[in-house]
Amino acid sequence: MASSTLSENRAIYEVKPIPLDQNVLQKHAAFFDKNQDGVIYPWETFRGLREIGCGIPLSTAVAIFINLGLTGATRPGKFPSPLLPIEIRNIQLGKHGSDTDVYDKEGRFVPSKFEEIFSKHARTHPNALTSDELNEMIKSNREPIDLKGWIGSQVEWRLLYKLGKDKNGLLQKEIVRGVYDGSVFERLKAENEKNN
């Protein structure tokens, strides 16, 4: 995948407005709800990951990891399901520790926390993160005795870096912003389709 064209061609992609009944975190997750029934199953997560350019082994592992990690939290009071569904309406309940806090507890976007990622960690380029800067940011957000959060953050950010970095190995601010509102997934899907 030629991810450098992602930023260069950003004008050709339309950013869809967030429906009034969805918070930003729900919009982020909605890309993976392939049949738009409000529930994301592992096979939908897998399909979404494949659409944005992940290989079969990575998509399989990440789909199981995500659905296993979020199914219980997003289905409070319900009996565990072997199908590992994630309920989008409750996705904010799956928010893990050791993250950037760009999403608040209700799943809303917090602009000051987003800007903090770059003001604190983007030293080489003010609007992009290198691999080392990304690692530093992940480590600085770690909370004590939060193994689940550490692993979750590492998986999310390293996957984003793999898929979204440009030809110079930089993760641009606009790409990171697009992950939070879900718009970058459509861009990645279009680029992946174009290159395959």
C-alpha positions as CSV (number, residue, x, y, z in Angstrom):
1,M,0.0,0.0,0.0
2,A,1.4,3.4,-0.9
3,S,0.4,5.2,2.2
4,S,2.1,8.4,1.1
5,T,-0.7,9.0,-1.3
6,L,-3.1,8.9,1.6
7,S,-2.1,12.4,2.7
8,E,-1.4,13.7,-0.8
9,N,-4.9,12.8,-2.0
10,R,-6.8,13.8,1.1
11,A,-9.0,16.3,-0.7
12,I,-10.6,13.6,-2.8
13,Y,-12.1,11.9,0.2
14,E,-15.3,13.2,1.7
15,V,-15.5,13.2,5.5
16,K,-18.9,12.1,6.5
17,P,-20.6,14.1,9.3
18,I,-21.1,12.3,12.6
19,P,-24.8,11.4,13.0
20,L,-26.5,13.3,15.8
21,D,-27.1,10.2,17.7
22,Q,-23.5,9.0,17.6
23,N,-20.5,10.2,19.6
24,V,-17.1,10.2,17.9
25,L,-16.0,6.9,19.4
26,Q,-19.1,5.3,18.0
27,K,-18.4,6.8,14.6
28,H,-14.9,5.3,14.9
29,A,-16.3,1.9,15.6
30,A,-19.1,2.1,13.0
31,F,-16.7,1.4,10.1
32,F,-16.4,-2.2,11.3
33,D,-20.2,-2.7,11.6
34,K,-20.5,-4.1,8.1
35,N,-24.2,-4.9,8.2
36,Q,-25.0,-1.7,10.2
37,D,-27.0,-3.5,12.9
38,G,-25.2,-1.8,15.8
39,V,-23.2,-4.9,16.7
40,I,-19.7,-5.8,15.5
41,Y,-18.7,-9.5,15.3
42,P,-15.2,-10.8,14.9
43,W,-15.8,-11.6,11.2
44,E,-16.8,-8.0,10.6
45,T,-13.7,-6.7,12.4
46,F,-11.7,-9.1,10.3
47,R,-13.3,-7.8,7.1
48,G,-12.8,-4.2,8.1
49,L,-9.1,-4.8,8.8
50,R,-8.7,-6.5,5.5
51,E,-10.3,-3.6,3.7
52,I,-7.9,-1.1,5.2
53,G,-4.8,-3.2,4.2
54,C,-4.1,-5.7,6.9
55,G,-3.0,-9.2,5.9
56,I,-5.0,-12.3,6.8
57,P,-2.9,-13.4,9.9
58,L,-2.8,-9.9,11.3
59,S,-6.5,-9.3,10.7
60,T,-7.3,-12.6,12.3
61,A,-5.2,-12.0,15.4
62,V,-6.4,-8.3,15.8
63,A,-10.1,-9.2,15.3
64,I,-10.0,-11.8,18.0
65,F,-8.0,-9.5,20.3
66,I,-10.4,-6.5,19.8
67,N,-13.6,-8.5,20.1
68,L,-12.5,-10.5,23.0
69,G,-11.3,-7.4,24.8
70,L,-14.5,-5.4,24.2
71,T,-17.4,-7.8,24.2
72,G,-17.8,-8.0,28.0
73,A,-17.5,-4.3,28.6
74,T,-19.9,-3.2,25.8
75,R,-22.6,-5.7,26.9
76,P,-23.1,-4.9,30.6
77,G,-25.4,-7.3,32.4
78,K,-25.7,-9.7,29.5
79,F,-24.6,-13.3,29.5
80,P,-21.2,-13.8,27.7
81,S,-21.6,-14.8,24.1
82,P,-19.2,-17.1,22.3
83,L,-19.7,-15.0,19.2
84,L,-17.9,-12.1,20.9
85,P,-20.2,-9.3,19.8
86,I,-19.3,-5.6,20.5
87,E,-22.3,-3.3,20.9
88,I,-21.5,0.1,19.4
89,R,-24.0,2.0,21.5
90,N,-21.9,1.1,24.6
91,I,-18.4,1.3,22.9
92,Q,-17.3,4.0,25.4
93,L,-17.6,1.4,28.2
94,G,-14.7,-0.5,26.5
95,K,-12.3,2.5,26.8
96,H,-9.1,1.2,28.3
97,G,-6.5,2.8,30.5
98,S,-3.0,3.9,29.5
99,D,-4.4,5.7,26.5
100,T,-4.2,9.4,25.3
101,D,-7.6,10.4,26.8
102,V,-8.5,11.9,23.4
103,Y,-11.9,10.2,24.0
104,D,-13.6,11.1,27.2
105,K,-15.6,8.6,29.3
106,E,-18.7,9.3,27.1
107,G,-16.8,8.7,23.8
108,R,-16.5,12.4,22.9
109,F,-13.4,13.9,21.2
110,V,-11.3,16.1,23.5
111,P,-9.4,18.5,21.2
112,S,-6.9,19.6,23.9
113,K,-5.8,16.0,24.5
114,F,-5.4,15.5,20.8
115,E,-3.2,18.5,20.4
116,E,-1.2,17.4,23.5
117,I,-0.1,14.3,21.5
118,F,1.8,16.5,19.1
119,S,2.9,19.3,21.4
120,K,4.5,16.8,23.8
121,H,5.9,14.2,21.5
122,A,6.3,15.5,17.9
123,R,9.8,16.9,18.2
124,T,11.2,16.1,14.7
125,H,8.2,17.5,12.8
126,P,5.4,19.5,14.6
127,N,2.6,17.8,12.8
128,A,3.9,14.2,12.7
129,L,5.3,11.4,14.8
130,T,8.3,9.3,14.1
131,S,8.3,5.6,15.2
132,D,10.5,6.5,18.2
133,E,8.3,9.5,19.2
134,L,5.2,7.2,18.9
135,N,6.9,4.7,21.2
136,E,7.7,7.4,23.7
137,M,4.1,8.6,23.7
138,I,2.8,5.1,24.3
139,K,5.2,4.7,27.2
140,S,4.4,8.1,28.7
141,N,0.7,7.2,28.8
142,R,1.2,3.9,30.7
143,E,-0.7,3.7,34.0
144,P,0.8,1.5,36.8
145,I,-0.3,-2.1,36.8
146,D,-2.4,-1.8,33.7
147,L,-1.2,-4.6,31.5
148,K,-4.5,-4.7,29.5
149,G,-4.2,-1.0,28.7
150,W,-0.5,-1.2,27.9
151,I,-1.2,-4.0,25.4
152,G,-4.2,-2.3,24.0
153,S,-2.4,1.0,23.3
154,Q,0.6,-0.8,21.8
155,V,-1.6,-2.8,19.4
156,E,-3.7,0.2,18.4
157,W,-0.8,2.6,17.8
158,R,1.6,0.2,16.1
159,L,-1.2,-0.9,13.8
160,L,-2.0,2.7,13.0
161,Y,1.7,3.4,12.4
162,K,2.0,0.4,10.1
163,L,-1.0,1.4,8.0
164,G,-0.8,5.2,8.1
165,K,2.8,6.2,8.0
166,D,4.0,8.1,5.0
167,K,7.0,7.3,2.7
168,N,9.3,9.1,5.2
169,G,8.1,6.9,8.1
170,L,6.0,9.8,9.6
171,L,2.5,9.4,11.1
172,Q,0.9,12.6,10.1
173,K,-1.4,14.5,12.4
174,E,-4.3,14.5,9.9
175,I,-4.1,10.7,9.7
176,V,-4.2,10.4,13.5
177,R,-7.2,12.8,13.6
178,G,-9.0,10.7,11.0
179,V,-8.6,7.6,13.2
180,Y,-10.4,9.2,16.1
181,D,-13.5,10.1,14.0
182,G,-13.2,7.0,11.8
183,S,-12.8,8.9,8.5
184,V,-9.3,7.5,7.8
185,F,-10.7,4.0,7.5
186,E,-12.6,5.0,4.3
187,R,-9.4,6.6,3.0
188,L,-7.3,3.5,3.8
189,K,-10.0,1.3,2.2
190,A,-10.0,3.4,-1.0
191,E,-6.2,3.3,-1.2
192,N,-6.1,-0.4,-0.6
193,E,-8.7,-1.1,-3.3
194,K,-6.8,1.2,-5.7
195,N,-3.5,-0.6,-5.1
196,N,-4.9,-4.1,-5.4
